[in-house]
């Protein structure tokens, strides 16, 4: 069963929480981070993207950047931008997008659960990206940003969260510049904290990485390093745990993750279309956007027109967790045989566009001449994601997109 503990969070005072909070490090480049932090000395970007404190030619992975992050982290605590809670607590972090709110519990997940398969994953990680997050964690001695987990909903946990939200004013409550709402409660009651811990241990057999595979792997790796280096290791040290926000699965929705391709592999638009028809029925053609409405239906934008494509039955296997995915169908039937794109991780001719940008972004990039064709996919379901993780399978790259992104800086987990 899952081990998820309360912890003594390091948090901003209420009056500057909105300014401290920032988007996660990996959804922006250095220039964007610098612009976001301009005029905001309390922004956590001064720690998570400390290269913004230097000239633009600095190496963001250099020792001087990491050392500046450490200095800024200490400075934030000295100035009171971040203050240490004195009791072990869980926290509730809720997000609102398009009128819908999802409620997660912030707790310290066990590194051992990652190693023994209690924390399930559905993506491969890259060693270089893992190491980057490990380095920052080593320097800061803290999990500076949370990871995004899910679990199969437990009514007793839902009831506790509902009661707290209904009867208590949130500690933080603000709308970010992107229009998404962020709400945060501190669970003060000792008995409630204990009850939550026991419910996780008795009712939650597995948790699932929704977003943040590299941060999760890095945290588990740091835990192993600290364990091996401590001859007096007990298993109760803070470094045995890392910070995660745990959302019940029935509150989450995965957004589509779409593809754009730079060229047609030497084909004309008409000859490409004829090859596509071998494995897909074209059910609609329009100058207006066509959005797929169910599994195995695709939208394609080519040469100024949208096409609704329905995959023929021979292209997928709904009894296979991976072969049933529409990203697999697209790769097997179009990307590999027609466009000669065989490795989504390394091929520079393909790019990926999160559905949060809208399908208009796809046609815009094709109409500009930057791309030749775009494909919009029906989003993967939570049921599919969890089934793939449960069966030990790994999704192809760039399949899931979650919104809103967790804001960093509302709470931090220190490792000492």
C-alpha positions, -999 to 999 in steps of 0.1 A, spaced: 0 0 0 11 36 -6 31 54 21 23 92 19 33 111 50 26 146 63 56 169 64 68 203 77 63 225 47 84 256 38 58 281 26 54 318 17 33 342 38 -2 347 26 4 382 12 31 372 -13 20 336 -22 8 347 -56 41 364 -64 62 335 -51 43 309 -70 55 302 -106 51 277 -134 73 246 -133 108 249 -146 103 228 -177 75 247 -194 95 277 -203 129 287 -217 154 310 -199 142 342 -217 106 335 -209 115 328 -172 134 361 -170 103 380 -184 80 362 -160 102 371 -130 108 408 -140 96 430 -112 90 400 -89 120 396 -65 99 370 -46 93 348 -76 106 312 -71 120 314 -106 150 331 -90 157 296 -75 143 271 -101 157 290 -131 186 309 -114 202 315 -148 179 345 -151 201 363 -126 230 362 -152 237 374 -187 220 355 -214 252 336 -224 255 318 -191 253 280 -190 221 272 -171 237 239 -158 269 256 -146 281 255 -110 277 293 -107 240 290 -116 234 262 -91 253 282 -64 232 312 -71 201 291 -67 214 281 -32 222 317 -23 187 328 -34 171 299 -15 188 310 17 180 346 10 143 338 5 142 322 39 162 350 56 139 376 41 108 357 51 96 349 16 96 313 27 88 303 63 90 268 79 59 252 94 65 238 128 42 207 126 38 178 103 9 185 81 -9 175 48 -20 203 26 -49 206 1 -40 221 -33 -69 228 -56 -69 242 -92 -97 257 -112 -98 257 -150 -129 265 -171 -152 264 -141 -140 229 -129 -120 224 -98 -98 195 -89 -86 188 -53 -53 172 -45 -35 163 -12 1 174 -9 21 148 10 55 132 11 56 101 -11 81 74 -1 112 68 -23 109 31 -15 75 31 -32 91 41 -65 116 14 -62 92 -14 -53 65 -4 -79 39 10 -56 44 43 -75 36 34 -111 49 51 -142 39 52 -178 68 70 -195 105 64 -200 129 90 -185 161 104 -199 192 101 -177 204 136 -186 171 152 -175 171 131 -143 206 142 -135 197 179 -140 170 176 -113 192 156 -90 219 183 -92 195 210 -82 181 189 -53 216 181 -41 225 218 -40 193 230 -24 187 199 -1 150 202 -9 123 191 -33 117 226 -46 88 216 -70 60 191 -65 52 162 -88 17 154 -100 3 121 -89 -30 104 -91 -47 75 -74 -80 56 -77 -105 78 -57 -113 68 -21 -147 81 -8 -134 85 27 -105 107 16 -129 127 -7 -152 133 23 -123 147 45 -112 171 17 -148 182 11 -153 189 48 -121 210 51 -128 230 19 -164 236 30 -156 248 65 -123 265 62 -110 296 44 -81 287 21 -46 299 32 -39 310 -4 -65 318 -30 -56 335 -62 -60 335 -100 -28 334 -119 -20 354 -150 -32 325 -173 -66 327 -157 -63 295 -137 -74 295 -101 -51 281 -73 -65 274 -38 -45 260 -9 -55 248 26 -33 238 55 -47 208 74 -41 219 110 -60 192 129 -36 164 142 -63 137 142 -73 145 106 -37 143 95 -33 109 112 -66 97 96 -54 107 62 -21 88 66 -39 57 77 -64 59 48 -36 61 23 -19 31 39 -51 11 39 -71 22 9 -46 33 -18 -26 3 -31 -9 23 -58 -2 58 -69 5 69 -105 28 95 -119 6 118 -140 31 145 -147 68 147 -135 85 114 -143 119 130 -143 114 148 -110 101 116 -95 130 95 -107 155 121 -96 139 123 -61 141 85 -57 177 86 -69 186 112 -43 169 91 -16 191 62 -26 222 83 -26 215 97 9 207 62 22 240 48 10 259 77 24 244 75 59 258 47 81 231 55 107 202 54 82 169 46 99 144 50 70 126 79 88 148 107 75 132 134 53 153 123 23 134 91 22 104 110 9 96 136 -18 68 160 -23 38 151 -45 3 164 -50 -21 134 -51 -53 139 -71 -82 113 -73 -84 99 -108 -121 108 -112 -113 146 -110 -86 146 -137 -89 150 -174 -61 144 -199 -59 170 -227 -50 160 -263 -14 161 -273 -11 168 -310 15 165 -338 29 187 -365 53 175 -393 76 197 -413 74 180 -447 55 152 -465 86 131 -472 88 141 -508 51 135 -516 26 160 -530 -4 168 -509 -27 147 -531 -4 117 -532 0 118 -495 -37 119 -491 -42 89 -513 -17 69 -491 -36 80 -459 -68 66 -474 -54 31 -473 -58 29 -435 -83 57 -428 -118 67 -440 -122 104 -447 -156 112 -432 -155 150 -435 -136 177 -453 -139 214 -443 -122 248 -442 -133 250 -406 -117 232 -377 -128 196 -372 -123 182 -337 -122 144 -331 -149 132 -307 -140 96 -299 -112 71 -299 -98 62 -333 -111 94 -349 -84 119 -360 -84 154 -374 -58 163 -400 -49 197 -414 -34 196 -449 -31 222 -477 -56 246 -462 -82 220 -453 -93 200 -422 -101 163 -427 -119 140 -403 -102 106 -404 -116 74 -390 -91 46 -385 -100 13 -402 -104 -17 -378 -71 -34 -390 -50 -5 -377 -56 -10 -340 -61 -37 -314 -84 -27 -285 -72 -57 -265 -37 -44 -264 -29 -15 -240 -4 1 -264 -18 -9 -298 -51 6 -289 -37 40 -284 -43 65 -312 -7 77 -310 3 41 -319 -22 40 -347 -9 73 -361 27 61 -359 20 27 -374 -2 39 -403 11 73 -412 42 86 -394 64 55 -400 53 41 -434 44 73 -452 64 101 -436 94 80 -425 93 92 -389 104 62 -369 117 77 -336 95 103 -320 122 111 -294 149 120 -319 134 129 -352 136 167 -357 109 167 -384 81 163 -359 70 185 -331 43 182 -304 16 208 -295 -3 206 -262 -41 208 -267 -43 237 -243 -31 259 -273 -62 249 -293 -65 234 -328 -61 268 -344 -24 266 -334 -20 236 -357 -35 252 -388 -16 284 -380 17 265 -381 9 248 -413 -5 279 -430 27 297 -421 48 272 -441 67 261 -410 49 228 -411 33 207 -438 7 187 -420 -9 185 -386 -27 158 -367 -51 162 -338 -59 132 -316 -86 123 -292 -71 125 -257 -61 94 -238 -84 86 -208 -73 82 -172 -85 46 -175 -61 39 -204 -32 56 -185 -37 36 -154 -42 3 -173 -9 9 -191 9 15 -159 -8 -14 -141 3 -38 -169 39 -26 -168 37 -10 -203 53 23 -214 34 48 -234 50 63 -266 65 98 -262 43 128 -258 9 112 -252 -5 129 -221 -10 166 -214 -23 178 -180 -36 212 -173 -35 233 -152 2 229 -143 10 228 -106 24 261 -94 58 258 -77 65 277 -45 33 272 -26 50 246 -4 85 231 -4 98 198 12 133 201 28 154 170 30 171 177 63 
